[in-house]
Structures are given as C-alpha cells and as structure tokens.
Amino acid sequence: MCGFKFFKRDIVIKLINTGIKTDGWFFPSEILVKAIWSGLKVYELPIIWTDDRSSKVNILKLSIQYLKDILRIKKEKSIFINKYRGKIQ
C-alpha cells in the first residue's frame, strides 16, 4: 500500500466507472487489481519509503476491512473479467 500510484487520467476514469466500491485505504489496491484483470500493463517503480511513526491507524480494524474487501473483489473476479477484459485502453 505504500508508495505512489500513477495512472493516465482516461484509464483511471474508465476503471472507476467499472464500479470501484471502496473509497478508503483499499481504493488503490482495487484499482490496481482491476487494471490487471482488464489486461492493462502495470509497471512497478521502486521508491524509498519512510514510515510516519505518528500514524493513528487502527491496524486491527484496517486489516479486517482489507480482508472483507479482498474477499469481495475475489467474488467479483470472473464477472469483471468477462465484462471488461481487453475493453479498457
């Protein structure tokens, strides 16, 4: 989850319009997973990350929400691929 995500504007708008259902911390993960499912090329560029030690994130609550979101998009995978594979460019 750490790092920057760069998208071409028209591509990210198309991905969002497929029905991205999260607006919190899981949002970039859902976008990236659905980009891959769509057949788009995803490139990884390394960065140097420094933790913010003053963060007040509730790790347990966030982990539970992530797990729910992972299970939700896993259920959506075959429907998404059948509907959008090769159609977002």
Residue, then its C-alpha position, 0 to 999 in steps of 0.5 A: m500500500c505504500g508508495f505512489k500510484f500513477f495512472k493516465r487520467d482516461i484509464v483511471i476514469k474508465l476503471i472507476n466507472t467499472g464500479i470501484k466500491t471502496d473509497g478508503w485505504f483499499f481504493p488503490s489496491e482495487i484499482l490496481v487489481k482491476a487494471i490487471w484483470s482488464g489486461l492493462k500493463v502495470y509497471e512497478l517503480p521502486i521508491i524509498w519509503t519512510d514510515d510516519r511513526s505518528s500514524k493513528v491507524n487502527i491496524l486491527k480494524l484496517s486489516i479486517q476491512y482489507l480482508k472483507d474487501i479482498l474477499r469481495i473483489k475475489k467474488e467479483k473476479s470472473i464477472f469483471i473479467n468477462k465484462y471488461r477484459g481487453k475493453i479498457q485502453 
